[in-house]
Amino acid sequence: MAMAVILSGCIYEDLTECPAPASGVRLIVKTAAEVNNATDFDRYGIDSVTVYVFDRAGRFVTLSGGGPYTIGREYALPVTLPGGSYQFVAFTNQGDFYQTNWSKEALYAAKPLIGDISMSVNLPGDRCVRNDIPNLHYGTLQDAEVVKDRDNVFTVVVTPDTYKVNFTVKGLPLNNDQYDFSVEDHNFSRRMNNARIPLTGDFYYVRTSDFIHRTDLTTSMIILDLAETKIMPFTLTNDMTQRVMYSDNLIGMIRKAYQNAGQALDFGTTFEFDIVLSFQANLGIGVSVNGWSYSGNESNL
């Protein structure tokens, strides 16, 4: 389909407008963890990969997609392109949750510029995300030169845009109540260069936990975007009484724990955080993040 559009302006008598003959291209997609021989986020499932192709001017050319990614097995997508310079943009797990502002049919019909394409989250009506979102990874390769009659192979390395946060709450009195863990977010749209687009209108990651068969509250959530500059209010609420047991800024909690331990925090290399809240008899509370601790806000216990 892409070639039909490209060749539609090619006149037989005047070949100056004709593109170079098409060549086969193999796009190899790899996670940064595999490239670096690490395993710290291999467990973040990749069920599908979509690669967008743009020409030298940044105009959409075509896209290609594939199924699940398996560590240690080559993930290659075949593409046919005329000779020239291209940019490849890869996103994982787009599905129905991460949606672009162009349908597939509209992309091929209009050939928009890369700056005119954005992707956002398909939020539920109440703006509360109660189940894990698909793990999003992003990667790009610019100035890829496709040459006629050559084995054109390019590798696009993807890194996570999502994070896993595990919560454990200790020291609460055992009861039959349920508790809501809530994290507020506000940046859920991005361009094809992965730049965030600030939007008004917040949404919430919400999980409910209770004490059934255990003495601590536990839950986890996949969060789209953690960054030093963000403020993400966190609240632990007794769902039965609507009593707020603890509130803080999730980013601040992580940052304070690392700073207190003299550790460097890098959201570009750490993609999972274990957060433990320990309620104490003197109304104090201890906060631990990935093993680093500090004294948190006064509890409402």
N, C-alpha and C positions, 0 to 999 in steps of 0.2 A: 504494500500500500504506500509506504514511504517513498519507494523508488518511482511509483507511478506519478506521485505528485512532483517529485524532483524533475522527472523527465518530461513533464507535460509542457514545459516551455522550450523544449529542445526542437529546433526546426532542422529538417533533414538537409536543406541546402546550406544552412549556416550553422556550423558546428561550434562556433565560439561560445554559445550559451549552454553547450552540453557539459555535464559533469564528467569527471574521470570515471572510467569503468569501475563498477562496484567490486569490492574486495571483501573476503570473509574476515571476520574479526572474532576472536575469542576473548570474552571478558571474564577474568578470574576474580572472584570475590573471596576475600579472606577477612577474618576478624583480627583485630590488633593483638588479641591474646594468642592466637595461633602463630602470627608472624613473630611475636616476641617469645614464643615457647612458654607461655604462661597458661594458667588454667583458672584464674581468679574469676572470670565471668563467662567461661565456656558454658556454664549451666544455664545461662540466660537463653532460652529457646529461640531459635530463628526458624519459623515455619515457612517463610517465603522471603524472596528478595526481588525488588523492582529497581531496574537501572534505567534512568532517563538519559538520553543522548542529545547533546546540543552541539551546533556547529561553531565555527570560529567566532561568528557574530553573536553567539549566545541564543540562537533561535532553535526551538525544539525540532528534532529530526525524527526520532523514533524512541520506543522503549522496549525493554525486554524483561521477562520475569521468569523466576524459577521457584521450585518448592523448598522443602526443608534443607537446612544447612547441617552438615555432619562434620565434626572436627576430624581432621586427618584425611578427608576425602575431597578431591578437587571439586570446586563449585564453579562450573564454567557455563556462560551464557553465549550462544552464538548470535552474531549480528552481522548483517551485510550493509556495508557503507561505501560510498564513493571515496576516492582518495581525498585527503584533506585533514585539517586539524579539528579535534573534537574535545568536548568535555563530557565526562561521565559522572552522574550523580546516583548514588545507591541509597535506598532506604529499605529497612527490613519490616516485615509484618504489617504492611499498610492495611490490607484487608478492608473491613468496613469501619474500623475505628479511626484510623488516620486517613483523612480524605483531602484530596487536592481541590482547588477551586475550579478545576477544569476536568470534565469527563474525558475518558480515553478518546472518544469520537471527536470531541471538540479540540483536543490537542492536535490530532492529525489534520483536522480541517483548517484550523486557524494558524498553526505553527507559532505559538506565542514565544516571546522572549523569556529567558530564564528568570528575569526579575519580575515577570508578571504571574509567575506560578508560585502558589503558597500551599501549605498543608496545615490543617487544623484537626482538632479532636472532635469527634462526633459525640457530644455530651448527651447524657440522658436529660429528660425534661426538668428534673429537680436539681440538676447540676451536681449530683452526688455520685461519685464513682465508687461503687460498693464491691466490685470484683477487680481482680488484677488486670491491668491494661496490657496489651501486647508489648513485648520488649522491642523498643525502637533503637536501631543502630543507623549511623550515617557515615558515608564515605564519599569522597570525590577524587577525580583524577582530571587535571587540566592539561591542555596542549598535547593531547595524544595524537600523534601523526600516523594516519592510516596510509600505507603505501601499497600501490598496485603490485600484484604478483609477489607478495611477501607474506610470510606467516605473521599476521598482526595479532599479537597477544598483549593484553594490558591487564594489570592487577589493580583492583580497587580495594583498599583496606577500610573496613568499617569499625567504628568504635561506638560504645553505648551512648544513647541519649536518655536512657532510663536507669533508675537506681532501685535497689531493693533495700527497704528499711524494715528491720525486725524489732518489735517492741516487746519488752517484758516488764511487768509491774509486780513488785514484791512489797509485802508488808500491809496490804489492805486486809481488813477483817473478812473472813470467809462468809459469804452470804449467797442468796439465790438471785442477786441482781445481775443485770447485764451492764456492760460498760462500753461506751463508744470512744474509739480513737479517731480523731479527725485532724487532717492536715489541709490547710487552705492553700490554694495555688491560684495563679492569675496569668501566667504566660503559657498559652497552649497552641500558639500558631507560629510557624516558621517558614522562611523562604527556602528555595532550593540550595542556597549556600549555607543552610542550617542556622542562619541568623534569626534570633527570636523577634517576633513582632509583638510589641506591647499592646495588650487589649484590655479594655475594661470588662467588668463582669467576672467575678471569681467563681471557682468551682472547688469541690471538696473531695478528698479521698476519705472514705469512712469505712471503718471496720468495727464489728461488734464482737465482744469476747465475754466469757463468763468463767466461773471456777469449776465447771464440770470436770471431774476426774483429775483435778490438779489444784495446787495451792497458790499458783501465780497466774496472773492474766498474761496471755500471750497472743500476739497477732503479727502479721506482716503485710506490707503493701508495696506494690511497684509504683514508683513516682516518676513522673516524666522528666523533671528537670531540676537538679540541685545546683546552686551557684552561690558564690560568696556574696554577691550583691543582692540576693533575693531575701525577702521577709516572708516566711511561711508559718503562720500561726498554727501551733499544735495545741489541741485540747483533749484532755481525758475527762469524760463526763459519765456520771452514773445515769444510765438510760432510764432507770425506774424513777428516780427522784429528781432528775434534771440538775443535779448538783455537780458543779465543775470541781473536779478533784485536783486538777493541775493544768496550768496553761503556760506556754512559753513560745519562743520562736524556734522552730526546728533547726534552721540554719545556725542560729545562735547557740543552741544546745550542742550541736556538733562542733562548732568552732571553739566554744569555751572549753570543752573537754580536751580537745587537741592542744590548745594553748596552755592549759593548766599542766599538761604533761610535757610541754616543750616539744611537741610533735608537729611536723609540717602537714598541713591539710591540703590535699589536691583533689578536687572533684573530677579532674581529668584522668586520674589513675585509680581512684578508689570508688567502687560502684556498689558496695554493700556496707550497711551500717547496722550494728547491733546496739540498740539503745535499751538500757535498763534503768527504770525508775524505782528507787527504794524508799518507801515511806517509813518514817521513823516516829517513835513514840513522842518525841519533843516537838512534833509538827514540822520538823525539818524533812528534807528529801535529798537523797543522793542521786546524781545522774551519772551514768557511765555510758560512754560511746566507744565501741570497739576496744573496751578494756581501759580506757582513759576516763578518770572520774573527776567530779567537782561537786560542790554543794549547790543544789538548785534553789529555785524559789521556795518560799514557805508553802507547805501543803494546806489544803482545805479539809483535811481529814478530821 
